[in-house]
Amino acid sequence: MFECQNSTRHSGATRLSTPTDTAVLSDAEHARQLRRAVIASTVGNSVELYDFFIYGTATGLVFARLFFPRSDPLVGTLEVFSIWAVGFVSRPIGAVIFGHWGDRAGRKSALIATLMLMGIGTFLVGVVPSYGRIGIWGAVILTALRFVQGIGVGGVWGGSVLLSMEWARTNKHRGFIASWPQLGTPLGLFLANIVLLVVSHATGKQFLSWGWRIPFLLSIVLVGIAVWIRLRIPETPVFRRLMEQRRVERAPLTEVFRLQSREVLVSALARMADQAPFYIFTAFVFSYGASLHIGRNLLLLSVLSAACLSFVTIPLTGHLSDRFGRKRLYLIGAVTTAVFSWIYFAMLSTQVPLWIFLAIVVSLIPHDILYGPQAALIAESFTSRLRYSGASIGYQLASVVAGGPAPLIATALLAKYHAWAAISLYITACAVVSLIATAMMKDHTDKDIAAEYDMPTA
């Protein structure tokens, strides 16, 4: 599945005598280690994003009624989406904490820590008392746990991508290899929606009283499995080489803003076109669907099917980015997202189940054209000793201005203008920002990033 060819080595690199250095591994052994790293990254990312998405889906379905029962339905929805957005505000904090950890102590240990933090936070959401038992304190506790979730997610993406990408020997398939951890998004979304769908069907009228807690409590089992898998993966050869050469940065956060602040900024802005639409299409759609009297199970099944389609489109677009260039494909994805946002809401507004199903299923294809190449596009922009911090911070800053606020903004726009065109215009504006930012990025497709962009330590 993953080709293992020798790539051009940096002229100043030191050959290691460690069993995990790709230069001394046989092709067969390297292929085995690469597969294990990719599987560990993908599974771990899936579990963490299951934890994150289960909250987002439950927000649109039950939280307003459980934690803000005395509020007007619109106000209650705005209140729970505000709590939901807290998880995105804390993402950059997680990126800073675990980016520093990953660049100083290694990718593997940082990933295990994020996974445990996320799992515990999600499990505790499942035992938070509702408004009927402790009043507003339920919402306060929910907000604190959402903040913890955001810190965990903020640190996981960069490490998951690097754990797989930094095991690659070849430059020619880096986009494809780095796209596999991106499958954590549809896999996490799939798991979250299938579990909620099954629990919703099994508990029926009891879903609102206690059934909704089951998916959160199950998280602890998934986390245990993911931690076990990640413990079996060695540290990446790139980080081991940095340690051997004594080039581990003492203050990666300071250095990445001193040397590569431009890359951090454009990485964040380039994500506007995937962040805002994704959370509108997968989280806001539940409250919007309820306003159109669309059945809960139809919405869950549709989002579930969309996630299944992404299992193909994300690695496919990662592969296409190796062939046609990440930047070019990303620009195409941004344009496609802007155009489809108008088609999407027009199809939902028909209130015809078939059109609703098709609109939701197809909605993630424009997102995946962006998301498949995105991991390599961003991670390749940063030098190896600052890569965890730079890629994580750039990636997660977008969550503050696009991801977290998106359902809240969509809800407010719909309430003010009573027309879905306002939401489509918002998505289009995000796509335009991404087009401009992406045009400013350098394309490192098929280049030796270690040799060409490894800047000397000041």
C-alpha beads as a LAMMPS data file, in Angstrom:
LAMMPS data file: protein, C-alpha beads

458 atoms
457 bonds

1 atom types
1 bond types

-500.0 500.0 xlo xhi
-500.0 500.0 ylo yhi
-500.0 500.0 zlo zhi

Masses

1 110.0

Atoms # bond

1 1 1 0.000 0.000 0.000
2 1 1 2.810 2.415 0.813
3 1 1 5.771 2.493 -1.502
4 1 1 9.172 2.614 0.160
5 1 1 11.855 4.010 -2.095
6 1 1 15.027 5.801 -1.099
7 1 1 14.880 9.567 -1.415
8 1 1 17.700 12.059 -1.679
9 1 1 19.214 12.615 1.738
10 1 1 20.197 15.975 3.156
11 1 1 23.900 16.456 2.565
12 1 1 24.455 17.386 6.207
13 1 1 22.457 14.545 7.726
14 1 1 24.147 12.114 10.056
15 1 1 23.541 8.434 9.433
16 1 1 22.155 6.847 12.574
17 1 1 22.881 3.402 13.878
18 1 1 19.434 3.021 15.415
19 1 1 17.023 0.246 14.460
20 1 1 14.339 2.746 13.456
21 1 1 16.464 4.868 11.109
22 1 1 14.961 4.424 7.627
23 1 1 18.443 4.352 6.066
24 1 1 19.391 1.100 7.825
25 1 1 16.024 -0.668 7.586
26 1 1 15.309 -3.108 4.795
27 1 1 12.474 -2.191 2.436
28 1 1 10.265 -4.866 3.970
29 1 1 10.922 -3.750 7.555
30 1 1 10.457 -0.100 6.667
31 1 1 7.166 -0.879 4.929
32 1 1 5.992 -2.699 8.059
33 1 1 6.937 0.203 10.338
34 1 1 5.315 2.705 7.979
35 1 1 2.058 0.723 7.901
36 1 1 2.032 0.487 11.690
37 1 1 2.641 4.224 12.022
38 1 1 -0.117 5.066 9.549
39 1 1 -2.585 2.717 11.255
40 1 1 -1.715 4.089 14.699
41 1 1 -2.091 7.678 13.489
42 1 1 -5.395 6.994 11.760
43 1 1 -6.935 4.956 14.593
44 1 1 -5.823 7.384 17.287
45 1 1 -7.033 10.404 15.342
46 1 1 -10.354 8.654 14.704
47 1 1 -10.927 8.018 18.404
48 1 1 -10.067 11.585 19.371
49 1 1 -12.360 12.997 16.716
50 1 1 -15.118 10.564 17.681
51 1 1 -14.911 12.151 21.114
52 1 1 -15.086 15.628 19.596
53 1 1 -17.863 14.907 17.079
54 1 1 -20.081 13.039 19.506
55 1 1 -20.355 16.291 21.409
56 1 1 -21.093 18.302 18.271
57 1 1 -23.839 15.936 17.134
58 1 1 -25.385 15.767 20.603
59 1 1 -25.329 19.576 20.739
60 1 1 -27.808 19.883 17.881
61 1 1 -29.945 16.963 19.076
62 1 1 -30.298 17.108 22.857
63 1 1 -28.138 19.578 24.800
64 1 1 -30.362 22.647 24.375
65 1 1 -33.304 20.794 25.901
66 1 1 -31.271 19.180 28.694
67 1 1 -29.075 22.048 29.868
68 1 1 -31.100 25.131 28.851
69 1 1 -34.719 23.958 29.126
70 1 1 -36.056 27.363 30.181
71 1 1 -34.627 29.183 27.175
72 1 1 -36.427 29.993 23.958
73 1 1 -35.548 27.252 21.382
74 1 1 -33.426 29.689 19.330
75 1 1 -31.674 31.068 22.406
76 1 1 -31.077 27.546 23.707
77 1 1 -29.493 26.537 20.398
78 1 1 -27.251 29.608 20.434
79 1 1 -26.246 28.842 24.034
80 1 1 -25.228 25.233 23.379
81 1 1 -23.377 26.155 20.183
82 1 1 -21.522 28.777 22.227
83 1 1 -20.378 26.028 24.596
84 1 1 -19.548 23.901 21.547
85 1 1 -17.366 26.737 20.224
86 1 1 -15.346 26.756 23.462
87 1 1 -13.703 23.539 22.292
88 1 1 -12.376 25.388 19.273
89 1 1 -11.126 28.361 21.259
90 1 1 -8.992 26.011 23.352
91 1 1 -7.590 24.163 20.329
92 1 1 -4.725 26.628 19.724
93 1 1 -3.822 26.302 23.419
94 1 1 -3.518 22.559 22.918
95 1 1 -1.482 23.179 19.773
96 1 1 0.969 25.344 21.737
97 1 1 1.250 22.904 24.667
98 1 1 1.600 19.713 22.681
99 1 1 3.459 21.342 19.804
100 1 1 6.166 22.282 22.315
101 1 1 5.994 18.778 23.787
102 1 1 6.183 17.098 20.376
103 1 1 9.138 19.183 19.193
104 1 1 10.990 18.775 22.491
105 1 1 10.168 15.249 23.727
106 1 1 8.901 13.475 20.623
107 1 1 5.805 12.911 18.524
108 1 1 4.790 9.627 20.135
109 1 1 4.590 10.708 23.789
110 1 1 2.689 13.880 22.903
111 1 1 0.108 11.864 20.986
112 1 1 -0.478 9.448 23.854
113 1 1 -0.978 12.345 26.266
114 1 1 -3.537 14.044 23.990
115 1 1 -5.445 10.806 23.581
116 1 1 -5.748 10.205 27.316
117 1 1 -6.744 13.807 28.001
118 1 1 -9.439 13.704 25.337
119 1 1 -10.793 10.335 26.444
120 1 1 -11.167 11.292 30.089
121 1 1 -12.867 14.579 29.185
122 1 1 -15.358 12.855 26.889
123 1 1 -16.170 10.127 29.416
124 1 1 -16.934 12.748 32.053
125 1 1 -19.364 14.522 29.697
126 1 1 -21.426 11.335 29.870
127 1 1 -21.938 11.711 33.615
128 1 1 -22.674 15.462 33.795
129 1 1 -26.027 16.032 35.571
130 1 1 -28.645 17.907 33.546
131 1 1 -30.358 21.185 34.425
132 1 1 -33.104 19.329 36.253
133 1 1 -30.635 18.039 38.849
134 1 1 -28.067 20.796 39.403
135 1 1 -29.404 23.744 37.423
136 1 1 -26.992 25.956 35.494
137 1 1 -23.964 24.159 36.998
138 1 1 -24.508 21.361 34.481
139 1 1 -23.819 23.810 31.657
140 1 1 -20.782 25.185 33.536
141 1 1 -19.271 21.706 33.911
142 1 1 -20.083 20.944 30.270
143 1 1 -18.209 24.094 29.225
144 1 1 -15.132 23.137 31.266
145 1 1 -15.060 19.633 29.790
146 1 1 -15.474 21.021 26.295
147 1 1 -12.462 23.249 26.954
148 1 1 -10.438 20.157 27.932
149 1 1 -11.598 18.356 24.791
150 1 1 -10.373 21.247 22.669
151 1 1 -6.923 21.176 24.255
152 1 1 -6.637 17.462 23.461
153 1 1 -7.757 17.852 19.854
154 1 1 -5.485 20.872 19.431
155 1 1 -2.435 18.714 20.020
156 1 1 -3.404 15.546 18.198
157 1 1 -3.520 16.566 14.535
158 1 1 0.090 17.665 14.111
159 1 1 1.432 14.586 15.858
160 1 1 -0.784 12.176 13.923
161 1 1 0.287 13.621 10.578
162 1 1 3.982 13.684 11.514
163 1 1 3.925 10.161 12.929
164 1 1 2.986 8.869 9.487
165 1 1 4.606 11.465 7.192
166 1 1 7.997 11.351 8.923
167 1 1 8.231 7.597 8.350
168 1 1 8.085 8.138 4.574
169 1 1 11.273 7.478 2.637
170 1 1 10.048 8.879 -0.647
171 1 1 9.009 12.400 -1.576
172 1 1 6.706 11.148 -4.326
173 1 1 3.979 9.696 -2.087
174 1 1 4.097 12.039 0.889
175 1 1 0.672 13.557 0.159
176 1 1 -0.942 10.111 0.029
177 1 1 0.757 8.939 3.220
178 1 1 -0.082 12.125 5.129
179 1 1 -3.716 11.944 4.004
180 1 1 -4.373 8.748 5.971
181 1 1 -4.465 10.401 9.409
182 1 1 -6.982 12.793 7.838
183 1 1 -9.312 9.808 7.640
184 1 1 -9.668 10.292 11.377
185 1 1 -12.243 12.987 10.582
186 1 1 -14.716 10.834 8.591
187 1 1 -13.972 7.785 10.744
188 1 1 -14.622 9.769 13.912
189 1 1 -17.732 11.266 12.328
190 1 1 -18.858 7.801 11.205
191 1 1 -18.349 6.292 14.654
192 1 1 -20.099 9.206 16.365
193 1 1 -23.143 9.047 14.105
194 1 1 -23.441 5.251 13.941
195 1 1 -23.285 4.983 17.719
196 1 1 -25.848 7.767 18.130
197 1 1 -28.061 6.193 15.461
198 1 1 -27.964 2.778 17.146
199 1 1 -28.472 4.229 20.623
200 1 1 -31.281 6.496 19.382
201 1 1 -33.071 3.514 17.875
202 1 1 -32.445 1.236 20.863
203 1 1 -33.457 3.663 23.604
204 1 1 -36.317 5.387 21.761
205 1 1 -38.124 7.816 24.062
206 1 1 -35.454 7.281 26.719
207 1 1 -32.769 8.783 24.463
208 1 1 -33.229 12.286 25.867
209 1 1 -33.273 11.129 29.488
210 1 1 -30.268 8.762 29.561
211 1 1 -29.612 7.141 26.160
212 1 1 -27.507 10.059 24.907
213 1 1 -24.928 9.348 27.648
214 1 1 -23.966 5.916 26.285
215 1 1 -21.823 7.160 23.328
216 1 1 -19.800 9.361 25.712
217 1 1 -19.217 6.542 28.200
218 1 1 -18.114 4.177 25.403
219 1 1 -15.261 6.561 24.642
220 1 1 -13.120 5.140 27.431
221 1 1 -13.030 1.734 25.694
222 1 1 -12.001 3.224 22.348
223 1 1 -9.304 5.308 24.026
224 1 1 -7.842 2.224 25.701
225 1 1 -7.541 0.469 22.330
226 1 1 -5.967 3.505 20.656
227 1 1 -3.418 4.000 23.455
228 1 1 -2.377 0.345 23.186
229 1 1 -1.837 0.707 19.428
230 1 1 0.189 3.902 19.779
231 1 1 2.412 2.457 22.496
232 1 1 3.620 -0.134 19.966
233 1 1 4.917 2.454 17.483
234 1 1 8.548 3.682 17.651
235 1 1 9.412 7.374 17.538
236 1 1 9.725 8.788 14.023
237 1 1 13.147 8.588 12.317
238 1 1 13.058 12.364 11.732
239 1 1 12.782 13.193 15.426
240 1 1 15.359 10.541 16.391
241 1 1 17.730 12.142 13.897
242 1 1 17.138 15.584 15.425
243 1 1 18.010 14.172 18.850
244 1 1 21.130 12.428 17.560
245 1 1 22.331 15.623 15.893
246 1 1 21.439 17.696 18.987
247 1 1 19.161 19.933 16.929
248 1 1 16.043 19.704 19.093
249 1 1 14.822 23.273 19.585
250 1 1 14.721 24.569 23.159
251 1 1 11.922 27.067 22.513
252 1 1 10.049 25.867 19.404
253 1 1 7.108 28.247 19.908
254 1 1 9.368 31.310 19.951
255 1 1 11.403 30.089 17.006
256 1 1 8.472 29.165 14.797
257 1 1 7.017 32.665 15.131
258 1 1 10.440 34.242 14.630
259 1 1 11.324 32.209 11.549
260 1 1 8.051 31.035 10.034
261 1 1 5.262 33.315 11.240
262 1 1 4.126 33.851 7.646
263 1 1 3.632 30.126 7.188
264 1 1 1.612 29.935 10.402
265 1 1 -0.716 32.722 9.249
266 1 1 -1.341 31.508 5.704
267 1 1 -1.848 27.926 6.943
268 1 1 -4.604 29.166 9.259
269 1 1 -6.316 31.292 6.607
270 1 1 -6.070 28.541 3.990
271 1 1 -8.245 26.358 6.225
272 1 1 -11.212 28.746 6.250
273 1 1 -12.791 26.985 3.268
274 1 1 -12.780 23.582 4.921
275 1 1 -13.399 24.502 8.569
276 1 1 -16.564 26.609 8.402
277 1 1 -18.448 24.529 5.793
278 1 1 -17.548 21.220 7.430
279 1 1 -19.080 22.107 10.776
280 1 1 -22.101 23.678 9.123
281 1 1 -22.615 20.518 7.055
282 1 1 -22.075 18.092 9.955
283 1 1 -23.192 19.900 13.132
284 1 1 -25.429 22.871 12.264
285 1 1 -27.380 20.654 9.860
286 1 1 -29.036 18.908 12.824
287 1 1 -30.573 22.057 14.268
288 1 1 -31.335 23.393 10.762
289 1 1 -32.918 20.072 9.837
290 1 1 -35.051 20.162 12.968
291 1 1 -36.358 23.608 11.947
292 1 1 -37.433 22.053 8.619
293 1 1 -38.992 19.099 10.475
294 1 1 -36.512 16.653 8.962
295 1 1 -36.308 13.423 10.964
296 1 1 -33.358 12.899 13.323
297 1 1 -32.560 9.455 11.955
298 1 1 -32.548 10.660 8.330
299 1 1 -30.010 13.338 9.232
300 1 1 -27.844 10.846 11.132
301 1 1 -27.982 8.311 8.309
302 1 1 -27.125 10.973 5.717
303 1 1 -24.097 12.287 7.640
304 1 1 -23.046 8.678 8.236
305 1 1 -23.152 7.988 4.489
306 1 1 -21.195 11.163 3.765
307 1 1 -18.475 9.999 6.156
308 1 1 -18.319 6.631 4.362
309 1 1 -17.765 8.370 1.020
310 1 1 -14.886 10.313 2.573
311 1 1 -13.081 7.037 3.266
312 1 1 -12.409 7.006 -0.476
313 1 1 -12.188 10.680 -1.401
314 1 1 -9.652 11.758 1.235
315 1 1 -6.836 9.297 0.355
316 1 1 -7.747 9.699 -3.327
317 1 1 -7.248 13.465 -3.218
318 1 1 -4.071 12.948 -1.176
319 1 1 -2.802 10.743 -4.004
320 1 1 -3.899 13.258 -6.637
321 1 1 -1.969 15.972 -4.816
322 1 1 1.226 13.943 -5.321
323 1 1 0.523 13.831 -9.035
324 1 1 -0.872 17.307 -9.775
325 1 1 0.437 19.376 -6.869
326 1 1 -1.088 20.149 -3.487
327 1 1 -1.556 23.852 -4.107
328 1 1 -3.380 23.401 -7.409
329 1 1 -5.761 20.794 -5.989
330 1 1 -6.407 22.896 -2.909
331 1 1 -7.397 25.903 -5.002
332 1 1 -9.830 23.718 -6.939
333 1 1 -11.322 22.534 -3.647
334 1 1 -11.893 26.085 -2.401
335 1 1 -13.759 27.084 -5.580
336 1 1 -15.847 23.899 -5.486
337 1 1 -16.809 24.549 -1.852
338 1 1 -18.044 28.058 -2.628
339 1 1 -20.185 26.899 -5.542
340 1 1 -21.637 23.860 -3.761
341 1 1 -22.737 25.821 -0.688
342 1 1 -25.566 27.341 -2.770
343 1 1 -26.595 23.987 -4.227
344 1 1 -26.533 22.337 -0.790
345 1 1 -29.087 24.575 0.907
346 1 1 -31.311 24.664 -2.171
347 1 1 -31.511 20.862 -2.031
348 1 1 -32.234 20.825 1.720
349 1 1 -34.978 23.402 1.284
350 1 1 -36.946 21.073 -0.999
351 1 1 -37.677 18.981 2.145
352 1 1 -37.709 15.925 -0.135
353 1 1 -35.929 13.058 1.700
354 1 1 -34.001 11.896 -1.383
355 1 1 -32.658 15.380 -2.170
356 1 1 -31.811 15.941 1.496
357 1 1 -29.899 12.673 1.601
358 1 1 -27.968 13.457 -1.596
359 1 1 -27.144 17.004 -0.488
360 1 1 -25.642 15.846 2.808
361 1 1 -23.760 12.903 1.296
362 1 1 -22.199 14.999 -1.475
363 1 1 -21.427 17.913 0.889
364 1 1 -18.149 16.388 2.089
365 1 1 -16.674 15.913 -1.403
366 1 1 -15.653 19.599 -1.793
367 1 1 -14.330 19.447 1.773
368 1 1 -12.288 16.326 0.973
369 1 1 -10.674 17.940 -2.071
370 1 1 -9.229 20.379 0.454
371 1 1 -8.694 17.972 3.308
372 1 1 -6.840 15.212 1.452
373 1 1 -3.830 17.355 0.405
374 1 1 -4.068 19.633 3.439
375 1 1 -1.946 17.613 5.876
376 1 1 1.084 17.527 3.611
377 1 1 0.504 21.064 2.314
378 1 1 0.698 22.499 5.845
379 1 1 3.225 20.145 7.460
380 1 1 5.693 20.478 4.570
381 1 1 5.746 24.245 5.095
382 1 1 7.683 23.933 8.365
383 1 1 11.228 22.844 9.064
384 1 1 11.511 19.523 10.893
385 1 1 12.619 20.802 14.303
386 1 1 9.654 23.246 14.411
387 1 1 7.172 21.165 12.448
388 1 1 4.946 19.934 15.271
389 1 1 4.518 23.447 16.708
390 1 1 4.214 25.290 13.404
391 1 1 1.830 22.867 11.702
392 1 1 -0.333 22.441 14.813
393 1 1 -0.673 26.150 15.560
394 1 1 -1.357 27.085 11.936
395 1 1 -3.894 24.290 11.612
396 1 1 -5.712 25.011 14.877
397 1 1 -5.838 28.821 14.668
398 1 1 -8.442 28.388 11.949
399 1 1 -10.722 26.708 14.467
400 1 1 -11.075 29.971 16.417
401 1 1 -12.257 32.070 13.476
402 1 1 -13.916 29.444 11.261
403 1 1 -14.572 26.040 12.854
404 1 1 -15.998 26.839 16.273
405 1 1 -18.025 29.940 15.401
406 1 1 -19.441 28.499 12.147
407 1 1 -22.632 26.849 13.528
408 1 1 -23.141 29.825 15.843
409 1 1 -22.759 32.267 12.933
410 1 1 -25.018 30.148 10.728
411 1 1 -27.703 30.057 13.436
412 1 1 -27.499 33.836 13.928
413 1 1 -27.598 34.537 10.173
414 1 1 -30.631 32.329 9.708
415 1 1 -32.413 33.995 12.638
416 1 1 -31.686 37.486 11.314
417 1 1 -32.331 37.047 7.591
418 1 1 -34.643 33.986 7.582
419 1 1 -32.903 32.831 4.420
420 1 1 -30.244 30.186 3.819
421 1 1 -28.576 32.428 1.202
422 1 1 -26.924 34.364 4.035
423 1 1 -25.186 31.161 5.185
424 1 1 -24.074 30.321 1.643
425 1 1 -22.641 33.822 1.307
426 1 1 -20.713 33.286 4.550
427 1 1 -19.265 30.012 3.225
428 1 1 -18.348 31.711 -0.053
429 1 1 -16.507 34.461 1.829
430 1 1 -14.505 31.831 3.738
431 1 1 -13.602 30.163 0.430
432 1 1 -12.343 33.451 -1.003
433 1 1 -10.078 33.964 2.026
434 1 1 -8.675 30.457 1.487
435 1 1 -8.064 31.114 -2.188
436 1 1 -5.993 34.207 -1.392
437 1 1 -4.042 32.514 1.424
438 1 1 -3.334 29.368 -0.605
439 1 1 -2.049 31.459 -3.494
440 1 1 0.554 32.852 -1.076
441 1 1 1.750 29.398 0.061
442 1 1 4.764 27.590 -1.361
443 1 1 4.128 24.203 -2.921
444 1 1 6.611 21.598 -1.667
445 1 1 5.152 18.687 -3.623
446 1 1 7.863 16.128 -4.492
447 1 1 10.607 18.211 -2.848
448 1 1 13.084 17.102 -0.197
449 1 1 11.758 19.250 2.640
450 1 1 14.517 18.204 5.046
451 1 1 17.256 19.446 2.725
452 1 1 15.627 22.480 1.133
453 1 1 13.823 24.071 4.044
454 1 1 15.942 23.091 7.036
455 1 1 17.004 26.534 8.223
456 1 1 20.080 26.919 10.452
457 1 1 19.565 27.404 14.150
458 1 1 20.061 31.023 15.200

Bonds

1 1 1 2
2 1 2 3
3 1 3 4
4 1 4 5
5 1 5 6
6 1 6 7
7 1 7 8
8 1 8 9
9 1 9 10
10 1 10 11
11 1 11 12
12 1 12 13
13 1 13 14
14 1 14 15
15 1 15 16
16 1 16 17
17 1 17 18
18 1 18 19
19 1 19 20
20 1 20 21
21 1 21 22
22 1 22 23
23 1 23 24
24 1 24 25
25 1 25 26
26 1 26 27
27 1 27 28
28 1 28 29
29 1 29 30
30 1 30 31
31 1 31 32
32 1 32 33
33 1 33 34
34 1 34 35
35 1 35 36
36 1 36 37
37 1 37 38
38 1 38 39
39 1 39 40
40 1 40 41
41 1 41 42
42 1 42 43
43 1 43 44
44 1 44 45
45 1 45 46
46 1 46 47
47 1 47 48
48 1 48 49
49 1 49 50
50 1 50 51
51 1 51 52
52 1 52 53
53 1 53 54
54 1 54 55
55 1 55 56
56 1 56 57
57 1 57 58
58 1 58 59
59 1 59 60
60 1 60 61
61 1 61 62
62 1 62 63
63 1 63 64
64 1 64 65
65 1 65 66
66 1 66 67
67 1 67 68
68 1 68 69
69 1 69 70
70 1 70 71
71 1 71 72
72 1 72 73
73 1 73 74
74 1 74 75
75 1 75 76
76 1 76 77
77 1 77 78
78 1 78 79
79 1 79 80
80 1 80 81
81 1 81 82
82 1 82 83
83 1 83 84
84 1 84 85
85 1 85 86
86 1 86 87
87 1 87 88
88 1 88 89
89 1 89 90
90 1 90 91
91 1 91 92
92 1 92 93
93 1 93 94
94 1 94 95
95 1 95 96
96 1 96 97
97 1 97 98
98 1 98 99
99 1 99 100
100 1 100 101
101 1 101 102
102 1 102 103
103 1 103 104
104 1 104 105
105 1 105 106
106 1 106 107
107 1 107 108
108 1 108 109
109 1 109 110
110 1 110 111
111 1 111 112
112 1 112 113
113 1 113 114
114 1 114 115
115 1 115 116
116 1 116 117
117 1 117 118
118 1 118 119
119 1 119 120
120 1 120 121
121 1 121 122
122 1 122 123
123 1 123 124
124 1 124 125
125 1 125 126
126 1 126 127
127 1 127 128
128 1 128 129
129 1 129 130
130 1 130 131
131 1 131 132
132 1 132 133
133 1 133 134
134 1 134 135
135 1 135 136
136 1 136 137
137 1 137 138
138 1 138 139
139 1 139 140
140 1 140 141
141 1 141 142
142 1 142 143
143 1 143 144
144 1 144 145
145 1 145 146
146 1 146 147
147 1 147 148
148 1 148 149
149 1 149 150
150 1 150 151
151 1 151 152
152 1 152 153
153 1 153 154
154 1 154 155
155 1 155 156
156 1 156 157
157 1 157 158
158 1 158 159
159 1 159 160
160 1 160 161
161 1 161 162
162 1 162 163
163 1 163 164
164 1 164 165
165 1 165 166
166 1 166 167
167 1 167 168
168 1 168 169
169 1 169 170
170 1 170 171
171 1 171 172
172 1 172 173
173 1 173 174
174 1 174 175
175 1 175 176
176 1 176 177
177 1 177 178
178 1 178 179
179 1 179 180
180 1 180 181
181 1 181 182
182 1 182 183
183 1 183 184
184 1 184 185
185 1 185 186
186 1 186 187
187 1 187 188
188 1 188 189
189 1 189 190
190 1 190 191
191 1 191 192
192 1 192 193
193 1 193 194
194 1 194 195
195 1 195 196
196 1 196 197
197 1 197 198
198 1 198 199
199 1 199 200
200 1 200 201
201 1 201 202
202 1 202 203
203 1 203 204
204 1 204 205
205 1 205 206
206 1 206 207
207 1 207 208
208 1 208 209
209 1 209 210
210 1 210 211
211 1 211 212
212 1 212 213
213 1 213 214
214 1 214 215
215 1 215 216
216 1 216 217
217 1 217 218
218 1 218 219
219 1 219 220
220 1 220 221
221 1 221 222
222 1 222 223
223 1 223 224
224 1 224 225
225 1 225 226
226 1 226 227
227 1 227 228
228 1 228 229
229 1 229 230
230 1 230 231
231 1 231 232
232 1 232 233
233 1 233 234
234 1 234 235
235 1 235 236
236 1 236 237
237 1 237 238
238 1 238 239
239 1 239 240
240 1 240 241
241 1 241 242
242 1 242 243
243 1 243 244
244 1 244 245
245 1 245 246
246 1 246 247
247 1 247 248
248 1 248 249
249 1 249 250
250 1 250 251
251 1 251 252
252 1 252 253
253 1 253 254
254 1 254 255
255 1 255 256
256 1 256 257
257 1 257 258
258 1 258 259
259 1 259 260
260 1 260 261
261 1 261 262
262 1 262 263
263 1 263 264
264 1 264 265
265 1 265 266
266 1 266 267
267 1 267 268
268 1 268 269
269 1 269 270
270 1 270 271
271 1 271 272
272 1 272 273
273 1 273 274
274 1 274 275
275 1 275 276
276 1 276 277
277 1 277 278
278 1 278 279
279 1 279 280
280 1 280 281
281 1 281 282
282 1 282 283
283 1 283 284
284 1 284 285
285 1 285 286
286 1 286 287
287 1 287 288
288 1 288 289
289 1 289 290
290 1 290 291
291 1 291 292
292 1 292 293
293 1 293 294
294 1 294 295
295 1 295 296
296 1 296 297
297 1 297 298
298 1 298 299
299 1 299 300
300 1 300 301
301 1 301 302
302 1 302 303
303 1 303 304
304 1 304 305
305 1 305 306
306 1 306 307
307 1 307 308
308 1 308 309
309 1 309 310
310 1 310 311
311 1 311 312
312 1 312 313
313 1 313 314
314 1 314 315
315 1 315 316
316 1 316 317
317 1 317 318
318 1 318 319
319 1 319 320
320 1 320 321
321 1 321 322
322 1 322 323
323 1 323 324
324 1 324 325
325 1 325 326
326 1 326 327
327 1 327 328
328 1 328 329
329 1 329 330
330 1 330 331
331 1 331 332
332 1 332 333
333 1 333 334
334 1 334 335
335 1 335 336
336 1 336 337
337 1 337 338
338 1 338 339
339 1 339 340
340 1 340 341
341 1 341 342
342 1 342 343
343 1 343 344
344 1 344 345
345 1 345 346
346 1 346 347
347 1 347 348
348 1 348 349
349 1 349 350
350 1 350 351
351 1 351 352
352 1 352 353
353 1 353 354
354 1 354 355
355 1 355 356
356 1 356 357
357 1 357 358
358 1 358 359
359 1 359 360
360 1 360 361
361 1 361 362
362 1 362 363
363 1 363 364
364 1 364 365
365 1 365 366
366 1 366 367
367 1 367 368
368 1 368 369
369 1 369 370
370 1 370 371
371 1 371 372
372 1 372 373
373 1 373 374
374 1 374 375
375 1 375 376
376 1 376 377
377 1 377 378
378 1 378 379
379 1 379 380
380 1 380 381
381 1 381 382
382 1 382 383
383 1 383 384
384 1 384 385
385 1 385 386
386 1 386 387
387 1 387 388
388 1 388 389
389 1 389 390
390 1 390 391
391 1 391 392
392 1 392 393
393 1 393 394
394 1 394 395
395 1 395 396
396 1 396 397
397 1 397 398
398 1 398 399
399 1 399 400
400 1 400 401
401 1 401 402
402 1 402 403
403 1 403 404
404 1 404 405
405 1 405 406
406 1 406 407
407 1 407 408
408 1 408 409
409 1 409 410
410 1 410 411
411 1 411 412
412 1 412 413
413 1 413 414
414 1 414 415
415 1 415 416
416 1 416 417
417 1 417 418
418 1 418 419
419 1 419 420
420 1 420 421
421 1 421 422
422 1 422 423
423 1 423 424
424 1 424 425
425 1 425 426
426 1 426 427
427 1 427 428
428 1 428 429
429 1 429 430
430 1 430 431
431 1 431 432
432 1 432 433
433 1 433 434
434 1 434 435
435 1 435 436
436 1 436 437
437 1 437 438
438 1 438 439
439 1 439 440
440 1 440 441
441 1 441 442
442 1 442 443
443 1 443 444
444 1 444 445
445 1 445 446
446 1 446 447
447 1 447 448
448 1 448 449
449 1 449 450
450 1 450 451
451 1 451 452
452 1 452 453
453 1 453 454
454 1 454 455
455 1 455 456
456 1 456 457
457 1 457 458
